[in-house]
């Protein structure tokens, strides 16, 4: 049986130094396990990694492959619309690209989208039907 979990999400990036700086401007702190060729950011129960595109393709056993972006959305949930707006503004101030400004959405929540330097899409959202833990982690209701 395969456990139902994701422990590490790795984003392929064109310029590792620029991406490190971008996530640093968001206030994210690299973990001491980071190395010159890969950056790690500890999150609640998981890790986000940044790895050069060519190196990632080679590591996957697909040297020379053209890796795409934008088909997956990474999401951060917040408890208020004001927190969503602040996170969206911080991402844009750090150099992110606006995709959709936060707004009330048909399912009853509030969300917006931005992308990082490599086009990786992030959603910032408030879902009134989901309660976040004090540390911001999410467990779906029973």
N, C-alpha and C positions, 0 to 999 in steps of 0.2 A: 504494500500500500504506500502511495506517495502522500506525505503530509500535506495538508491544505494550508500552505503558508508561502510567503515570499520573504526571504531574509536579506537579499541584496539585489538592488536595482542598479545596473550600470548603464550610464549614458555615454554613447560614443560622441566625441567632440573633435572638431577640426583643429582647435588651438587650445591645448590643455592649460597653458599659462593664463590665457584670457578667460577661460571658463572658471579656473580657480579664483581669479580675481573677481569675476562676476558674482559667484556664490558667496565670496567673502564680503562683497558689498551688500548682499542680502543679510549679512550678519551671521552667516553659517561659519562654523569653525572646523577646520580640518582635523581629523583624528591623527594621533601620533603614528598610526600604522600607515599613513600616506607615504608614498615613495615618489621619486622624481617622475616616474611614468604613469602614476595613478594616484588619484585623490579620493579619500574616503571621508564621509560625513556621517557620524553616528546619529541615528534618529531613534524614536521610541520603538524598540524591538526589531529594527532593521537598519540597514546601511545603504546610503546612496554613494555610488562610485562614479568617477569621471575617468575615462580612458580614451586615448587617441583613437580616431576612427580606424586607421590602418592597423594599429596594434590590436584593436578589438576584433576586426575581421580575421586577422591571422590567428588570434587566440581561439576563435570559433572554428578554426580549420577551413576558413574560406579566404585565404590571402587574395587581395585584389578585389574582393567583393565591394560593391557600392552599397553601403548601408543607408537605409531610409530613415526618415524622422516624421513625426506628426501623426502616426497611426495609433499611438498610445497616449493617453492623458494621465499625467500624475496629478493628484489632487490633494489639496490641503483644506480641511474643514475647520470652520470657526464657529463660535457661539453667537456672534452678532453680525449684523450687516456692516456696522462700523469697522469691525475687525477685518472683514472681507475687503472693504474699501481701502483700509490702511495697508494690508498685504499687497493688494494690487498696485497701489501707488508706490510702495517700496520696491516692487519688482521693476516697475517702469523707471524709477529713479536710479536703479542699479544698472540699467541698460537693457532691460527686457523689452520685448515688442508687444504692444497692445494688440490683442486679437478680438476680444469682445469685452467691453466695459461691464462691470458688475451691474446686474439688474434683477428685478423680480422675475422669476421663471414660472412656467405653466404648472409645474408640479408642487408649487407652494413655497419654494425656497428662494435663494438669492445667490447668483453666481456670475463669475466672469472668467475670462481666459487670457493668458499671456504666454509668450514663448521666450525661451532663453536664447543665448547667442547662436545656438545650433539648430533652432527651430523645435526643440523639445517643448511640448505643450503642457502647461500647468493650469489647472483649474483652482480657483479660490471660491469657496462656497460656504453657505450657511444653510443647513437642512434642519428645519424646525421639528422634524420627526425623529431625529437622531440626537442622542445626548453624548457629548464628549466627556472623557475623564478629565480630571484636573490637569493632567500632563498633556492633554490634547489628543490622546489616542481615542480610537473609535472602535466600539464593539456594537454590532447591529443588535437591535432589540430582539428579545425571544419571541 
